[in-house]
Amino acid sequence: MISKKVIAAALAVCMSVSVLATGCSTLSDLLKGDNKVKDTADSYMTRLLKGKNTSKFVDGDVKDLDLTDDQISVLKGIGEVATYTIKEADGSSKSGEGKATVEIKYVDAEDIASGMDKLSDILDEIEEAKNTEKETLDLDLVYVNDKWLVSAASDEEAKDFVESLVDDIKLGSEPAPTTEETTTEATETTTETTEETTTTTTTEATSASSESSESSEATSSESKDTEPSSASDKKIANFDEMNFYINGKKYTLGKVTLQQLIDDGVPFDKKVINAKDTVLEKNYQSSGLSFDVADDYYSAQVYVLNDSDSDKPMSECMVNEIYLPVYEDRTQKVLTFDFDYNGLTPDAIKANSGKPDEENTYDSDDGTYHSYKIAYKKKSDRYLKASQYKFEYINDALRYIYIEYIP
């Protein structure tokens, strides 16, 4: 069994390659082999670190990642900030054998996630983490049908490594402290500190009164097959109607249940369907419930909240949050909003919705990574937490969209 650190090298995919020259191999043949081996290793590692399908670059059977949707999302977060360098790469098409050595720097997500229970919080910490691990890995490649491919054995070893980075991360619902407890604690600090606390505990929401939340769960009759408006027609940070659209059908956070989405044919993962009747305790929020928005592991997530005064199945709980990762090289049309997020810049958001309630910037020491977060918030009359529209940019490109409703 390969150690965790050695496997970590897989992510880095630093592949050590010895020159396999044969008596009849020319210098140009070897140099060409070097370039092609490196290209394959580079393409393979890029997809591996982002949790994408690697079959195009593997010879033989491909190992499937045995990970939950949340773990895949964390892996993608690691891939966004990980860096790798192919130190050596060469091979000979004559012998059909090649090797590559890759050095990778990555964030220890399992250490970061210790004691945390919400995906968005873990991804936030991964983005801002400064301490990294460094490993190297040797990959064997084979020359088949005029192209270089990673061997099935090396692919399995690399996938084992990737799984080891996140397989101890188990996300689930967690109890929310009562408003009374939180308020008592808040009186010992300044108003500024209280606001800071409530903006970072996204999973915590508890009623200040004993009134039922039945009014927050509307019937599906309020969801109409309506195309979203453009950003110029409506405020982006519109707290009156926190709408989202799946396959063109309109839904509103706080006014639709998980069961209604399932009944409408939203393409949820089978694990979500099987777990829909799991009882969610009162004042708990679920972990992310994934549904496909495109092929190749591209998924969005909804969260449900039980803000009632009794336990009940997740299927009966209201959807109160939606999360969409955005990729420059992949598009989807399943999930849309009242605004077009393609090419949406922070300046455009501010011009539309005014000054944000929160802005955060982070720059890596080497200048290769820049993140910027912008958020609009609305305080709740019943809860200490706030509803929010949050947009995260990485290296000036929109990367994550979070919309959360707190009744």
PEQUI-V778336 format. One record per residue. PHI is phi in radians with two decimals (NA if undefined). PSI is psi in degrees with one decimal (* if undefined). NEAR is the number of other C-alpha atoms within 10 Angstrom. Layout:
BEGIN
[[PHI & PSI & NEAR] [PHI & PSI & NEAR]]
END
This chain:
BEGIN
[[NA & 129.9 & 7] [-1.35 & 138.8 & 10] [-1.18 & 161.1 & 11] [-1.05 & -40.3 & 15] [-1.19 & -39.7 & 16] [-1.14 & -40.9 & 19] [-1.12 & -35.2 & 24] [-1.01 & -29.1 & 31] [-1.08 & -27.2 & 30] [-1.04 & -44.5 & 32] [-1.07 & -40.5 & 34] [-1.25 & -24.5 & 34] [0.76 & 58.5 & 32] [-1.59 & 105.3 & 29] [-1.83 & 123.7 & 27] [-1.48 & 126.5 & 21] [-2.19 & 128.0 & 23] [-1.70 & 145.1 & 15] [-1.30 & 123.2 & 16] [-1.84 & 70.3 & 17] [-1.44 & 142.7 & 18] [-2.00 & 166.1 & 12] [-1.04 & -28.5 & 6] [-1.76 & 5.4 & 8] [-1.39 & 131.7 & 14] [-1.57 & 165.0 & 13] [-1.06 & -41.8 & 10] [-1.14 & -33.9 & 9] [-1.14 & -41.5 & 15] [-1.18 & -42.2 & 20] [-1.13 & -39.2 & 15] [-1.12 & -39.6 & 16] [-1.09 & -40.7 & 25] [-1.00 & -49.5 & 21] [-1.11 & -44.6 & 14] [-1.19 & -38.6 & 21] [-1.08 & -44.3 & 30] [-1.11 & -41.4 & 25] [-1.07 & -43.8 & 14] [-1.14 & -45.5 & 21] [-1.05 & -41.1 & 27] [-1.12 & -47.7 & 19] [-1.12 & -41.2 & 13] [-1.10 & -47.1 & 22] [-1.16 & -38.4 & 25] [-1.02 & -45.4 & 21] [-1.26 & -38.2 & 16] [-1.06 & -46.5 & 24] [-1.21 & -17.5 & 27] [-1.79 & 8.2 & 21] [1.22 & 22.8 & 26] [-1.57 & 165.9 & 17] [-1.17 & 128.9 & 17] [-1.86 & 7.1 & 19] [-1.01 & -29.9 & 18] [-1.12 & -21.4 & 12] [-2.04 & 16.6 & 22] [-2.16 & 138.9 & 21] [-1.58 & 117.6 & 19] [1.66 & -160.2 & 13] [-1.17 & 138.4 & 12] [-1.78 & 133.6 & 18] [-1.32 & 129.6 & 18] [-1.43 & 142.5 & 13] [-1.27 & 124.4 & 16] [-1.64 & 73.5 & 13] [-2.33 & 154.1 & 17] [-1.36 & 169.3 & 16] [-1.07 & -40.6 & 19] [-1.11 & -41.0 & 22] [-1.14 & -37.8 & 21] [-1.07 & -41.6 & 23] [-1.11 & -40.5 & 25] [-1.13 & -41.8 & 25] [-1.03 & -42.3 & 23] [-1.10 & -37.6 & 20] [-1.10 & -40.5 & 23] [-1.07 & -44.8 & 24] [-1.07 & -29.8 & 22] [-1.19 & -31.3 & 18] [-1.88 & -9.8 & 21] [-1.26 & 148.9 & 22] [-2.21 & 145.5 & 19] [-2.48 & 151.3 & 23] [-2.26 & 128.9 & 16] [-1.49 & 102.6 & 22] [-1.26 & -43.2 & 16] [-2.45 & 148.0 & 20] [-2.81 & 120.0 & 29] [-2.82 & 167.4 & 27] [3.13 & 176.8 & 31] [-2.29 & 126.6 & 25] [-1.17 & -21.2 & 24] [-1.18 & -46.3 & 17] [-1.48 & -20.5 & 13] [1.35 & 16.1 & 16] [-2.21 & 144.6 & 24] [-2.66 & 166.0 & 29] [-2.52 & 158.8 & 27] [-2.53 & 141.8 & 28] [-2.01 & 124.0 & 26] [-2.15 & 136.3 & 28] [-1.93 & 131.4 & 24] [-2.25 & 143.2 & 23] [-2.02 & 125.7 & 21] [-2.50 & 162.4 & 26] [-1.59 & 138.3 & 24] [-1.38 & 89.2 & 17] [-1.19 & -32.9 & 22] [-1.15 & -36.7 & 18] [-1.18 & -42.0 & 13] [-1.10 & -40.8 & 16] [-1.37 & -8.3 & 22] [-1.01 & 121.9 & 12] [1.45 & -1.7 & 10] [-1.82 & 153.0 & 17] [-2.30 & -1.3 & 18] [-2.09 & 131.9 & 22] [-1.00 & -46.3 & 20] [-1.08 & -36.7 & 19] [-1.17 & -40.2 & 16] [-1.12 & -44.4 & 19] [-1.11 & -36.9 & 21] [-1.04 & -46.1 & 13] [-1.18 & -37.0 & 15] [-1.08 & -43.0 & 23] [-1.06 & -35.7 & 21] [-1.71 & -2.8 & 17] [-1.14 & 137.8 & 17] [-1.85 & -28.7 & 12] [-1.43 & 131.3 & 10] [-2.24 & 156.5 & 14] [-1.71 & 154.7 & 14] [-2.33 & 129.1 & 18] [-2.49 & 166.0 & 20] [-2.23 & 155.0 & 26] [-2.49 & 141.6 & 26] [-1.73 & 128.1 & 24] [-2.01 & 134.9 & 26] [-1.59 & 137.2 & 23] [-2.17 & 155.6 & 31] [-2.25 & 150.5 & 22] [-1.76 & 110.1 & 22] [-2.30 & 127.6 & 12] [0.91 & 47.6 & 7] [1.16 & 25.9 & 8] [-2.64 & 153.8 & 15] [-1.55 & 136.9 & 26] [-2.35 & 148.6 & 26] [-1.27 & 137.2 & 26] [-1.16 & 152.9 & 23] [-1.07 & -35.4 & 20] [-1.15 & -42.6 & 18] [-1.19 & -35.8 & 18] [-1.10 & -42.7 & 28] [-1.11 & -41.5 & 17] [-1.13 & -41.8 & 22] [-1.14 & -40.8 & 27] [-1.16 & -36.8 & 24] [-1.03 & -40.9 & 24] [-1.11 & -48.0 & 23] [-1.01 & -44.2 & 27] [-1.09 & -37.2 & 21] [-1.15 & -21.9 & 18] [-1.26 & -25.0 & 24] [-2.31 & -4.1 & 23] [-1.22 & -14.1 & 17] [-1.58 & -1.2 & 14] [-1.52 & 111.9 & 23] [-2.07 & 110.1 & 17] [-1.72 & 146.7 & 18] [-2.90 & -175.2 & 15] [-1.36 & 157.2 & 19] [-2.44 & 150.6 & 18] [-1.20 & 146.0 & 14] [-1.72 & 131.2 & 18] [-1.10 & 149.5 & 15] [-1.18 & 154.2 & 16] [-1.05 & -37.0 & 19] [-1.09 & -44.0 & 13] [-1.13 & -43.5 & 9] [-1.19 & -39.4 & 16] [-1.12 & -41.6 & 13] [-1.05 & -42.2 & 10] [-1.17 & -36.5 & 11] [-1.19 & -27.8 & 17] [-1.16 & -17.0 & 11] [-1.52 & -3.5 & 10] [-2.16 & 177.2 & 10] [-1.38 & 166.3 & 10] [-1.05 & -37.8 & 11] [-1.07 & -42.3 & 9] [-1.16 & -39.4 & 12] [-1.07 & -45.4 & 17] [-1.12 & -36.8 & 15] [-1.13 & -41.0 & 11] [-1.13 & -44.1 & 15] [-1.23 & -22.7 & 19] [-1.47 & -13.0 & 16] [-1.80 & -11.8 & 11] [-1.81 & 75.4 & 15] [-1.18 & -23.0 & 19] [-1.53 & -5.9 & 24] [-1.70 & 118.4 & 22] [-2.69 & 116.5 & 27] [-2.39 & 139.4 & 27] [-1.19 & 139.7 & 22] [-1.45 & -8.3 & 14] [-2.28 & 174.2 & 11] [-1.67 & 10.0 & 9] [-1.18 & 147.7 & 12] [-1.30 & 156.3 & 12] [-1.76 & 16.2 & 15] [-1.01 & -30.5 & 12] [-1.19 & -19.2 & 10] [-1.39 & -11.5 & 19] [-1.87 & 99.0 & 16] [-1.56 & 165.2 & 15] [-1.41 & 166.1 & 11] [-1.21 & -9.2 & 18] [-1.13 & -17.6 & 10] [-1.43 & -11.3 & 12] [-1.61 & 119.7 & 17] [-2.04 & 151.1 & 12] [-1.33 & 84.1 & 13] [-2.23 & 132.0 & 12] [-1.24 & 143.5 & 16] [-1.15 & 150.2 & 19] [-1.37 & 163.5 & 13] [-1.41 & 164.0 & 14] [-1.06 & -27.2 & 19] [-1.33 & -19.9 & 11] [-1.46 & -24.3 & 11] [-2.60 & 155.3 & 14] [-1.09 & 138.4 & 18] [-1.15 & -50.4 & 24] [-1.53 & 72.1 & 25] [-1.71 & 103.8 & 15] [-1.48 & -9.9 & 18] [-1.25 & -38.3 & 8] [-2.44 & 104.6 & 14] [-1.59 & 79.7 & 23] [-1.57 & 152.4 & 21] [-2.54 & 159.8 & 20] [-2.25 & 132.2 & 21] [-2.10 & 118.0 & 20] [0.93 & 37.8 & 16] [1.53 & -8.1 & 17] [-1.63 & 134.6 & 17] [-1.47 & 134.4 & 20] [-2.33 & 156.4 & 26] [-2.23 & 129.4 & 22] [-1.00 & 135.8 & 26] [1.52 & -9.3 & 24] [-2.19 & 13.9 & 22] [-2.49 & 143.6 & 24] [-1.77 & 165.2 & 25] [-1.05 & -40.7 & 24] [-1.08 & -37.7 & 21] [-1.11 & -39.3 & 19] [-1.14 & -42.1 & 17] [-1.09 & -45.0 & 15] [-1.08 & -30.5 & 9] [-1.43 & 0.6 & 12] [1.47 & 19.8 & 11] [-1.03 & 129.5 & 17] [-1.29 & 67.6 & 17] [-1.25 & 153.9 & 19] [-1.07 & 149.0 & 14] [-1.01 & -33.5 & 11] [-1.11 & -31.8 & 12] [-1.21 & -44.5 & 19] [-1.06 & -43.3 & 15] [-1.17 & -26.5 & 9] [-1.77 & 5.8 & 13] [-1.10 & -27.1 & 19] [-1.64 & 7.5 & 14] [-1.10 & 134.0 & 12] [-1.30 & 128.3 & 15] [-1.84 & 122.9 & 23] [-1.15 & 155.8 & 21] [-1.06 & 143.1 & 17] [1.12 & 29.5 & 23] [-2.03 & 149.7 & 23] [-1.98 & 144.6 & 29] [-1.31 & 169.3 & 22] [-1.37 & 178.1 & 21] [-1.14 & 134.9 & 24] [-1.93 & 109.1 & 23] [-1.50 & 144.6 & 23] [-2.43 & 147.9 & 21] [-1.29 & 137.2 & 18] [-2.04 & -11.4 & 22] [-2.90 & 173.3 & 15] [-1.29 & 175.0 & 11] [1.12 & 49.9 & 11] [1.12 & 23.8 & 16] [-1.61 & 111.4 & 20] [-2.41 & 156.2 & 24] [-1.94 & 175.5 & 23] [-2.44 & 145.6 & 20] [-2.05 & 156.3 & 22] [-2.15 & 145.0 & 23] [-2.00 & 150.0 & 27] [-2.19 & 130.3 & 30] [-1.72 & 95.0 & 26] [-1.75 & 17.3 & 24] [-1.49 & -175.0 & 21] [-1.76 & 16.5 & 17] [-2.64 & 159.1 & 11] [-1.22 & 149.7 & 15] [-2.82 & 162.5 & 16] [-1.08 & 149.0 & 16] [-1.01 & -34.3 & 25] [-1.04 & -26.2 & 22] [-1.61 & -4.8 & 20] [-1.49 & 154.0 & 30] [-1.37 & 145.6 & 27] [-1.37 & 120.5 & 30] [-2.08 & -2.5 & 26] [-2.65 & 145.7 & 24] [-2.39 & 142.9 & 21] [-2.35 & 132.9 & 21] [-2.33 & 120.7 & 19] [-1.40 & 145.5 & 17] [-2.07 & 132.2 & 20] [-2.10 & 139.7 & 13] [-1.24 & -29.6 & 10] [-1.77 & 5.6 & 5] [-2.43 & 143.7 & 10] [-2.15 & 159.2 & 13] [-2.63 & 152.7 & 14] [-2.23 & 6.5 & 11] [-1.26 & -47.0 & 18] [-1.87 & 123.2 & 18] [-2.35 & 173.0 & 20] [-2.33 & -174.6 & 20] [-1.32 & 0.1 & 23] [-2.34 & 153.7 & 20] [-1.56 & 115.2 & 14] [-1.49 & -10.0 & 17] [-1.18 & 119.6 & 11] [1.29 & 11.4 & 10] [-1.26 & 121.4 & 14] [-1.80 & 159.1 & 15] [-0.99 & -39.4 & 19] [-1.10 & -38.3 & 11] [-1.18 & -38.1 & 13] [-1.12 & -45.0 & 20] [-1.14 & -38.9 & 15] [-1.12 & -31.7 & 12] [-1.47 & -42.8 & 16] [-2.01 & 2.4 & 16] [1.49 & -167.6 & 14] [-1.18 & 130.6 & 14] [-1.26 & 158.7 & 17] [-1.42 & -24.1 & 11] [-2.49 & 140.9 & 12] [-2.45 & 130.5 & 14] [-2.36 & 137.8 & 10] [-2.24 & 141.5 & 13] [-2.42 & 136.0 & 14] [-2.24 & 132.6 & 16] [-1.24 & 157.8 & 14] [-1.08 & -34.2 & 9] [-1.51 & 0.2 & 6] [1.35 & 8.9 & 7] [-1.66 & -9.5 & 10] [-2.34 & 128.0 & 16] [-2.37 & 128.2 & 18] [-2.17 & 147.2 & 19] [-2.48 & 129.0 & 19] [-2.11 & 135.6 & 20] [-2.27 & 133.8 & 19] [-2.46 & 140.8 & 18] [-1.98 & 134.8 & 23] [-2.28 & 151.3 & 19] [-2.34 & 123.1 & 16] [-1.18 & 148.5 & 15] [-1.63 & 148.5 & 14] [-1.37 & -19.4 & 12] [-1.95 & -19.5 & 16] [-2.23 & 158.1 & 19] [-1.34 & -28.9 & 23] [-1.30 & 163.9 & 26] [-2.09 & 150.6 & 22] [-1.22 & 155.1 & 22] [-2.72 & 153.0 & 24] [-2.02 & 121.5 & 21] [-2.25 & 133.3 & 20] [-2.20 & 131.4 & 23] [-2.08 & 131.6 & 23] [-1.99 & 138.2 & 19] [-2.15 & 123.0 & 19] [0.88 & 45.0 & 12] [1.24 & 9.2 & 13] [-1.99 & 135.1 & 19] [-1.06 & 128.9 & 23] [-2.12 & -36.5 & 19] [-2.43 & 142.7 & 18] [-2.16 & 126.5 & 17] [-2.15 & 129.8 & 18] [-2.23 & 123.2 & 23] [-2.31 & 131.8 & 23] [-1.90 & 127.5 & 23] [-2.07 & 114.1 & 24] [-1.18 & * & 21]]
END
